[in-house]
Amino acid sequence: MGYRVAVVGATGNVGREMLAILEDVNFPVDEIYAVASRNSIGVEVNYADKRIYCQAIDDFDFSKVDVVLMSVSGAFSKEWSPKIGKQGPIVIDNSSAWRMDPDVPLIVPEVNPDDASLARRKNIIANPNCSTAQLVVALKPLHDAAKIKRVVVSTYQSVSGAGKAGVDELWDQTKAVFTLGPTEPKKFPKQIAFNVIPFIGSFNDDGYTDEEAKMWNETHKMIDPAIKLTVTCVRVPVFVGHSESVNIEFETPLDEDEAREILRDAPGVLVVDKRDDKGYITPKEAQGEFAVYVSRIRNDHSAPNCLNMWVVSDNLRKGAALNAVQIAQLLHERGMLERAHA
Ligand SMILES: NC(=O)c1ccc[n+]([C@@H]2O[C@H](COP(=O)([O-])OP(=O)(O)OC[C@H]3O[C@@H](n4cnc5c(N)ncnc54)[C@H](OP(=O)(O)O)[C@@H]3O)[C@@H](O)[C@H]2O)c1
């Protein structure tokens, strides 16, 4: 017996990936519904070999589904996820709205699967920010081995992390540069084509951005509040795939060979780390893949017990849609996704 699943935000970057991944992983689906805004009523999306037509959220009866994969803005989720949860289904939410709520588990299945036991408190489970998701998959096995003291991260985040509008802006600006057309920024604060922008989200009072704060807050909630983490988030002109340069300081010694071995055995991680042109992964190669790739693992010669590494993943997959579907699989495996109205 399968489940009745609704994908909310089904026309978006993440929503479309969710529909594809539900099929890829053979999640047991009996009925599937695509939900979006009023503007998308009747818009066709694909699931397996079927076409499904979007319904407006205001008209949709959520009591007839068991699980909702939610991929809309934080403000929208804040309003809708509790209303949907009260009708019975578990909402697996991709926005930032619920991540730090103490009654909402924030889950990456490879990292803290047992937190799923809190799912029925509000019938909401949060997915982390895309940059945090891939980072914690790589950090957790190393933390278990040698206790991480401090992490210094620089991100190289693709435009699809900013939704459909971000992808369109890079596409349009790139064409405009060649045809001498207008390149005024709309979605991003500065031109993104042929440029990099050291700013994502909005500024906090301390000069960091909310995107940067999400990375340490979420790492603390999922792995260990004692880990000190500092980060600079940068938007780069890449369509899909986030990259991260990561420096880690451990409490006890852990060298590059030991780290490589630990990561080779870690769930969700693929180590590609040879010292030749094919021995590391770029976002282009990670696009459409499930793994978190770790490359360029090196001892840091400037400080004891420190390593550098390069972490790359498809932000629409492990950073969002795949993680959400893996959470649904986790609930299924633990018998927590009983049909709300059998
Ligand atoms: N992209 C990533 O890498 C990533 C990673 C992690 C988390 N997230 C989060 O996931 C969420 C979605 O991101 P995205 O990249 O998929 O955005 P997106 O491509 O802009 O898609 C947004 C979706 O929300 C729907 N929506 C907007 N207003 C709505 C309304 N009033 N009622 C119902 N549906 C509405 C849109 O439907 P219409 O087409 O009908 O407007 C569309 O399906 C965001 O909270 C984002 O922060 C994204």
The ligand as an SDF file (V2000), in Angstrom:
LIG
                    3D

 48 52  0  0  0  0  0  0  0  0999 V2000
   16.3530   26.1880   -4.5940 N   0  0  0  0  0  0  0  0  0  0  0  0
   17.0640   25.6420   -3.6020 C   0  0  0  0  0  0  0  0  0  0  0  0
   18.2430   25.2520   -3.7620 O   0  0  0  0  0  0  0  0  0  0  0  0
   16.4550   25.4770   -2.2590 C   0  0  0  0  0  0  0  0  0  0  0  0
   17.1230   24.7110   -1.3200 C   0  0  0  0  0  0  0  0  0  0  0  0
   16.5900   24.5610   -0.0530 C   0  0  0  0  0  0  0  0  0  0  0  0
   15.4090   25.1900    0.2310 C   0  0  0  0  0  0  0  0  0  0  0  0
   14.7680   25.9520   -0.7040 N   0  0  0  0  0  0  0  0  0  0  0  0
   13.5160   26.5890   -0.3280 C   0  0  0  0  0  0  0  0  0  0  0  0
   12.4360   25.9320   -0.9840 O   0  0  0  0  0  0  0  0  0  0  0  0
   11.3930   26.8650   -1.2380 C   0  0  0  0  0  0  0  0  0  0  0  0
   11.0600   26.8660   -2.7220 C   0  0  0  0  0  0  0  0  0  0  0  0
   12.2200   27.1750   -3.4850 O   0  0  0  0  0  0  0  0  0  0  0  0
   12.2540   27.0590   -5.0730 P   0  0  0  0  0  0  0  0  0  0  0  0
   13.6790   27.2550   -5.4230 O   0  0  0  0  0  0  0  0  0  0  0  0
   11.5500   25.8510   -5.5820 O   0  0  0  0  0  0  0  0  0  0  0  0
   11.3750   28.3740   -5.4870 O   0  0  0  0  0  0  0  0  0  0  0  0
   10.6580   28.7050   -6.8570 P   0  0  0  0  0  0  0  0  0  0  0  0
   11.3130   27.9980   -7.9890 O   0  0  0  0  0  0  0  0  0  0  0  0
   10.5600   30.1810   -6.9260 O   0  0  0  0  0  0  0  0  0  0  0  0
    9.1690   28.0810   -6.6910 O   0  0  0  0  0  0  0  0  0  0  0  0
    8.2530   28.5840   -5.7420 C   0  0  0  0  0  0  0  0  0  0  0  0
    6.9850   27.7290   -5.7310 C   0  0  0  0  0  0  0  0  0  0  0  0
    6.0970   28.3010   -4.7550 O   0  0  0  0  0  0  0  0  0  0  0  0
    4.8090   28.4390   -5.3510 C   0  0  0  0  0  0  0  0  0  0  0  0
    4.0570   29.5400   -4.7730 N   0  0  0  0  0  0  0  0  0  0  0  0
    4.4010   30.8480   -4.7420 C   0  0  0  0  0  0  0  0  0  0  0  0
    3.3900   31.5790   -4.1840 N   0  0  0  0  0  0  0  0  0  0  0  0
    2.4050   30.6910   -3.8810 C   0  0  0  0  0  0  0  0  0  0  0  0
    1.1060   30.8170   -3.3350 C   0  0  0  0  0  0  0  0  0  0  0  0
    0.6090   32.0030   -2.9800 N   0  0  0  0  0  0  0  0  0  0  0  0
    0.3460   29.7010   -3.1930 N   0  0  0  0  0  0  0  0  0  0  0  0
    0.8290   28.4790   -3.5490 C   0  0  0  0  0  0  0  0  0  0  0  0
    2.0560   28.2950   -4.1010 N   0  0  0  0  0  0  0  0  0  0  0  0
    2.8270   29.4000   -4.2650 C   0  0  0  0  0  0  0  0  0  0  0  0
    5.1000   28.7110   -6.8090 C   0  0  0  0  0  0  0  0  0  0  0  0
    3.9430   28.4610   -7.5650 O   0  0  0  0  0  0  0  0  0  0  0  0
    3.5640   29.3500   -8.8550 P   0  0  0  0  0  0  0  0  0  0  0  0
    4.4360   28.8370   -9.9710 O   0  0  0  0  0  0  0  0  0  0  0  0
    2.1220   29.0560   -9.0510 O   0  0  0  0  0  0  0  0  0  0  0  0
    3.8500   30.7800   -8.4980 O   0  0  0  0  0  0  0  0  0  0  0  0
    6.2360   27.7180   -7.0640 C   0  0  0  0  0  0  0  0  0  0  0  0
    5.6960   26.4420   -7.3000 O   0  0  0  0  0  0  0  0  0  0  0  0
   11.9040   28.2110   -0.7090 C   0  0  0  0  0  0  0  0  0  0  0  0
   11.4620   28.4100    0.6240 O   0  0  0  0  0  0  0  0  0  0  0  0
   13.4130   28.0340   -0.7410 C   0  0  0  0  0  0  0  0  0  0  0  0
   14.0570   28.8970    0.1860 O   0  0  0  0  0  0  0  0  0  0  0  0
   15.2500   26.0820   -1.9490 C   0  0  0  0  0  0  0  0  0  0  0  0
  1  2  1  0
  2  3  2  0
  2  4  1  0
  4  5  1  0
  4 48  2  0
  5  6  2  0
  6  7  1  0
  7  8  2  0
  8  9  1  0
  8 48  1  0
  9 10  1  0
  9 46  1  0
 10 11  1  0
 11 12  1  0
 11 44  1  0
 12 13  1  0
 13 14  1  0
 14 15  2  0
 14 16  1  0
 14 17  1  0
 17 18  1  0
 18 19  2  0
 18 20  1  0
 18 21  1  0
 21 22  1  0
 22 23  1  0
 23 24  1  0
 23 42  1  0
 24 25  1  0
 25 26  1  0
 25 36  1  0
 26 27  1  0
 26 35  1  0
 27 28  2  0
 28 29  1  0
 29 30  1  0
 29 35  2  0
 30 31  1  0
 30 32  2  0
 32 33  1  0
 33 34  2  0
 34 35  1  0
 36 37  1  0
 36 42  1  0
 37 38  1  0
 38 39  2  0
 38 40  1  0
 38 41  1  0
 42 43  1  0
 44 45  1  0
 44 46  1  0
 46 47  1  0
M  CHG  2   8   1  16  -1
M  END
$$$$
